[in-house]
Amino acid sequence: MSLKLKVKYWLKQFPFIYPRGFIGSCQEWIINHGKQKGIYFRQRGPWFKAIFPAEFLHNPQPQTFGLQNEKAFQPNRSYPTPAATLFYLQHSYVLGHKGLILSASHKVFQEFSHHFNIASLKKFLLKNPFYLFTKNVKRVPGIGAVLISPQSDNYYHWLNDVLPRIKLYETVFEQIDHFCIASNVPAKFLDVLNDFGIPAGKIMLVNESEKLHFDHLYVSSLPGSEGRSPQWAVSYLRGKLIKATKARKPVKKIYFKRGDNADRKILNEHSIITDLQNNGFEIIDPGTLSISKQIELMLDAKIIVGAHGAALSNLLFVQDGISVVELFSPDYFRTDCYYTLSSLRNLNYWYLSGMKPAGADWGDMDIDKKLLLKTIKYLHG
């Protein structure tokens, strides 16, 4: 890039520290631009297409023998999921592991990057000066498509926020030269892309702080909202990833062990594991297994017990009607993600709230073993 072009590019990023602005709705932005620039622009410029309509979901009452927390579950008992839309943009940018999408004038499209109720995108950018600024930009020939969302390297968000977007690209799939994916995504996550028809040669890994410029870019809306997958996304993933051709009787009792480096540790887990093994449970650390092996294991499960965490993403692949017991830290009683997923999968959902011992770190907990065993025996003896 010549010095003149670099200076012009830098000026586009002014005021450098903070964004030039935010675009709340890409659809409204395209419509308004079309009105301003006339019929030629509307015919040849950016466009959008609705792929799936909005849904409204109603979830059953969660069950527990322990301390009830109806207040925590209430927001996720009934809610809408937004329509799914495909967007075509011109002269736009893709930035970093969060998959931020910027217009030609460096305004940020808000709807393509959520932050899971921890911090809004605006607050994140205010707390991270110069996050959007780079001295150089990589111009990418051909047509791009975005398969990045915040925390793409997390198993739950890879399955629920990234992979369903492939479905939304189906009508333009053969046109796409580059699928943009965060470079920190584990290799075993990338392995499943072949099941979706994406060859290794079309995968473009985007580094953190790397800014790519595309003359032609497809961007799909995020599937659902934070922790609330729509039914179409769940059905699509199951259809692509489950290879079994015959139904089989679920027989396994499975406990998902927390990884050694996981937050929200179960402090009395060793004792719990001993009791569960005495009751016929297999102890599984899903992080040590390939995705295909996790799916195979899930097809045989009749009851799953685990703390709130990415391992419970595998509820996507279980058979209808099995039982699940989710264990919550009192510090992080988040009822979307796996309660909502269990409801979509027609599972028998139960939960237990952990106890926080004095002096325990944030998120760490003890689980009442008597209540857990009572729940398990009630469900499956």
C-alpha angles and dihedrals in degrees: 000000000000121000090251092054091045092053090048090049092049091051090053087062094055128161081040098196097059134028120273087235146309130261108213097189122025090196093056091044091055092047093049092047089052091053092049098045102038141233097314091058092046090054098045105022133076119324141178134213129196111232104174128015124237117276133208116212131198117196128200125249112278116234133223141161089205135065109326121229104188091157091063093050098042097085090055099046093086129007145137125253115210127247115270114239139183118217130196114204133183130214093002137143138235116205131195137304094322091059095232112187118212130189123233088269092050097253114148122241103222100195096064096063124044127179103212097248091295096101131346118242090250092053091046092054093045089054093047108054116197091016090130096041123096131165091220137031127201113230110213119202119218130028123316135200127195123237098163131107131161110291094012087160090066114093095228094049093043091055099039106028103031114029097049089060088071087070090058091056095054097106092054098029097117092051094059117102099175132033107200112220130171111261093226093065109119117251093242089059090054090051092072094058089084088066087060094050097255111135121210090249091065096051113105112190112211117208123218110273090013113133120203126193120211126185086201122030134168116206124180124204117257111268106254119321134289108324094346113103117188121237093249091059094051092048092048094052093048091050092052102040107034108085100177112116098190129054114240133194112263109234109154128103108208134190117192108220117214113247118252092250097041124125120233096043122198100232096200094042095122091059092044091051091053091053093045092050088053086056095053100266125149113221111223133184100197092193089072093055133077116247091250091054091048090053092049090050092050093054088064097045121113097172130018127193123188147135119261103280146105094289089073088064084088088076082088089076105042124105122263118277101019120137128253130187114197118199117211133200111224086230094058111029098165113167101184120080102044104024089050092043091049089053092051089050094048093240129161098249123200132165143192127202114223127224124241113226118215111274095013119145121253111290096011117125149168120233121218101243095198092055092046093051091045090054094048094048091048091052101042111353 
